Amino acid sequence: MSWGITPASAATDIIWWHAMSGELGKQVEKLAAEFNASQADYRIVPSYKGNYTETVTAAIFAFRSRSQPAIVQVNEIATATMTAAKGAIYPVFELMRDEQERFSPSAYLPAVTGYYADVDGNLLSFPFNASTPILYYNKDMFRRAGLDPEVAPRTWPEVGMAATRLRDSGALCGFTTSWPSWIHVENFSAFHNLPIATRINGFGGLDAVLIFNNPVLTRHVAQLADWQSAKVFDYSGRGQSAEPRFQKGECGIFIGSSATRADIKANSKFEVGYGMMPYWPDVAGAPQNSIIGGATLWVLRDRPRAEYKGVAKFFAFLSRPEVQAAWHQATGYVPITRAAFELTRAQGFYDRDPGAAIAIEQITLHPPTENSRGLRLGSFVLIRDAIEDELEQAISGRKSPQAALDAAVERGNKLLRQFERASPDR
C-alpha cells in the first residue's frame, strides 16, 4: 500500500439539490460534469429532489436537521419565502464578494435579475433557469384547418378564431395551456401592464394586497369559460399536464414555458411553429413584457468554508458566455447574460432555429414597469394553489368569473397576512 499519495477523489464535494427531470436533468448532469472536468479542487454533485415544491420543502427540513446541501434550486415564486429565512441563506452578492470571484450584476438581463435582487439591486440568488410562456402551434394541423402555417396567432381573438377552425377540422381541442396561474394571471397581468398586488407587486413591502380581480382579467376568464364549453379551449390541469396533449397532436395550439421547447421538439412528430403570448388588443399598454418563471440557485449557510469557495467558482463558471449560450440553446431557457445572448446570435442559432429568440424578445419587449417586473409575495406557492382552485371553478362554470377571482384574492390576502405576521423583520 502506498502512503502519502493524495487520491484523485480528494476534491471537495458540493451537494446541489435540484428539481430538473427528463431532458433538463440530463443537461444539469452535463453542466456539473463540465465544471468538474474544468478543475480538480471541487466536485459538484447534483441530486434530483422532485418538483420545485418538494425540493424547497426538503431543503427547509434538511436545514433544521443540519443536513442541508450547499446549493438548492428554488422556483421564482418562493423568492419571498427564501428572503425571509435570513439566517439560512448566504446572499450570492456577499458570497462572490467574500470569495473574490468576479461578479457583475450589470452583465445579467434586467428582466431576469429584477426578480431576484433586493431593493438596492443586490442579487440574493444566482439566476439559473429563466423561462417565460410562449405560444406553440402544430403547423400540420394548421394546414389541415386551412390556416396559414407560417403565421402564429398574436391576439386572444386570433387564438379563438384559429382554435375554432382547428375544432371544425376535427381536432379534439383547439388550444390548451400549462401552469394556469402563471400564464393566465401572473403573465397575463404583466403583459397587459396590470398590477397583481399593491406595493409594486410586493417588492415594496410585506403589507402588499392582491388586486388582480379587475375587469380585464375577469373578462379574460369569462372568455376561457365560454371557449371551454365548445372545447375551443380545453383545460388540461395544473403544472405541465397539458404539454403531452400538444405533443400527441390532440390540441393544435399550446401556451407553455419556453423551457419545454427541447422536450416538445424531441417528442413531437410534426412541424412546430412558435409565437409570443397572446394579448387583448383593446387593452391600453398591451403587449408590455412578460415575466419569468423558472428558478435560481440559493446558497445555504452553515456548510464548511471550503465548499463556499467552490460554489463561487461554480457560479463564475455558469456565468461564462459559452456555458450560458450552450445551456440556453439546449434547453430553451433564456440566457441570463447579455454576452450569452450576443454569442448565441453570432453563432447563427436564431437563424437556424426561428422559435428560439421569441422568449427573449418577449421579456425585453419594453423596459419592465412596476406591474411587469415580477412578484415578491410571501407564501405564493399556496396563493397559486388558491388561484388555480378558483380558476377551475370559473372555467367549469361552477362559479362566475368575478366570484371566482374575488374568492382567489380574498384567500390569497389571508395567506399574505399570515406570512407578514410570521416574518421577523416586518
C-alpha positions, -999 to +999 in steps of 0.1 A: +000+000+000+015+034-009+013+062+016+013+100+012-003+100-022-034+122-024-061+101-042-078+117-072-111+118-053-098+144-028-118+171-044-143+189-021-178+176-028-205+203-032-241+190-030-266+206-053-303+198-049-323+204-080-358+199-095-349+191-131-361+158-146-361+143-181-341+161-208-334+190-184-320+167-157-295+154-183-284+190-191-279+196-153-257+165-151-237+177-181-231+212-166-218+196-134-196+172-153-181+200-174-173+221-143-158+191-126-136+184-156-125+220-157-107+219-124-095+194-098-104+210-064-142+208-063-168+183-074-204+194-079-228+166-071-263+172-084-292+154-067-328+154-081-352+161-052-386+161-070-405+191-083-398+226-071-421+225-041-407+191-030-371+204-034-376+236-014-395+217+013-367+191+015-341+219+019-361+236+047-363+203+066-327+195+059-316+229+073-335+221+106-316+188+109-283+204+098-281+182+067-286+209+041-269+210+008-246+239-002-268+248-032-306+244-037-326+253-067-357+273-058-385+284-081-391+321-086-423+323-066-406+311-034-382+340-035-400+359-007-400+328+014-363+323+010-356+360+015-375+359+048-352+330+060-324+354+067-302+331+089-304+302+065-293+319+033-259+333+021-268+360-004-250+355-037-236+390-039-220+385-005-206+351-014-190+363-046-175+394-028-162+372+001-146+347-022-133+375-046-149+360-077-157+384-105-194+391-105-211+420-122-249+422-119-250+445-149-239+416-171-272+399-165-305+407-183-326+431-162-358+411-168-341+382-150-322+400-122-351+423-112-370+393-098-341+382-075-325+414-063-330+433-031-342+469-030-306+481-036-302+459-067-280+433-050-286+397-062-297+374-035-296+342-055-279+331-087-302+333-118-301+298-133-331+288-154-353+315-165-383+309-188-414+327-199-446+314-215-447+313-254-472+300-279-465+267-297-486+255-326-489+225-348-482+236-384-495+203-399-529+208-381-529+245-392-525+233-428-554+208-425-576+236-410-568+259-438-548+283-416-515+299-426-488+276-410-463+304-411-483+329-390-488+325-353-519+339-338-509+372-320-540+382-300-566+363-280-593+369-306-569+354-332-563+324-309-600+319-305-606+321-343-577+297-351-588+273-323-624+273-337-611+264-371-589+236-357-620+222-339-641+224-371-613+204-389-615+176-364-591+185-337-600+171-302-592+205-287-583+239-302-559+252-276-547+244-241-522+258-216-500+246-188-494+264-155-528+282-153-520+309-127-485+316-141-499+321-176-535+334-171-530+356-140-493+364-135-481+367-170-514+379-183-513+408-159-477+417-167-483+415-205-513+439-201-494+461-176-518+454-148-509+451-111-513+418-093-508+434-059-502+467-043-467+478-032-451+471-066-464+435-066-449+430-032-414+444-039-423+474-018-431+456+014-447+426+031-480+446+035-489+441-002-526+433-010-537+413-040-559+433-065-560+411-097-598+408-097-601+436-122-624+439-152-597+429-178-588+396-161-625+389-153-634+393-190-605+370-200-615+342-176-651+346-188-639+341-224-619+310-214-650+295-198-670+303-229-644+286-251-642+256-228-678+247-234-671+241-271-636+227-265-621+256-284-601+259-252-597+227-232-584+230-196-558+202-190-550+207-154-522+222-134-484+222-138-472+208-171-501+183-175-512+200-208-479+195-227-484+158-237-517+167-253-499+191-277-471+166-284-497+138-292-515+161-316-547+164-296-546+203-293-533+224-322-522+254-300-504+252-267-492+280-244-465+268-221-430+275-208-403+284-233-382+259-214-402+229-227-391+237-262-364+210-261-390+184-249-415+195-275-390+193-303-378+159-292-413+144-288-435+159-314-439+141-348-450+173-366-436+206-375-438+231-346-444+268-350-438+294-323-453+328-313-454+353-285-480+351-258-514+365-269-529+397-257-562+416-258-556+443-284-581+467-269-562+469-236-540+501-234-504+493-229-505+457-242-483+440-250-459+452-223-434+425-214-438+390-200-422+379-167-401+350-160-406+317-143-380+291-136-356+291-107-324+304-091-297+287-071-297+297-034-267+291-012-274+278+023-253+287+053-235+265+078-215+244+053-177+241+056-158+272+043-140+252+016-174+244-001-182+281-005-151+288-024-161+260-048-197+273-050-184+308-060-161+292-087-191+271-100-213+303-103-184+321-121-183+290-145-220+291-151-218+328-160-193+322-188-209+332-222-201+299-239-215+279-209-247+300-208-251+300-245-249+262-247-274+258-218-298+283-235-296+266-268-300+231-254-329+238-231-350+268-243-343+287-210-334+323-217-297+332-215-292+351-182-264+373-196-263+398-225-230+382-236-246+347-239-274+362-259-250+380-283-228+349-286-259+328-295-269+353-321-234+355-335-233+317-338-264+319-360-286+299-337-316+321-340-314+320-378-313+282-377-340+278-350-366+305-355-386+300-323-356+303-300-354+341-297-391+346-290-388+342-252-360+369-250-378+392-274-409+389-252-393+396-218-374+425-233-402+439-254-404+471-233-384+481-201-402+465-171-428+486-153-438+483-117-465+459-129-442+438-151-410+434-131-421+403-113-437+393-080-423+393-045-452+378-025-449+356+006-465+321+005-470+324-032-469+287-038-500+284-016-516+315-032-511+300-066-530+269-055-558+291-043-559+310-076-559+277-096-587+263-074-608+293-083-599+294-120-611+258-122-644+268-106-648+295-132-637+276-163-660+247-154-689+271-149-694+263-112-687+299-103-690+332-121-656+346-132-660+376-109-669+355-079-640+331-085-614+359-088-628+377-058-625+345-038-589+339-051-580+375-039-596+370-005-580+336+001-546+349-012-548+380+011-554+358+041-522+339+033-502+372+028-513+384+062-502+351+078-468+354+061-465+390+072-472+382+108-447+353+108-419+374+092-393+385+118-385+419+101-419+432+095 
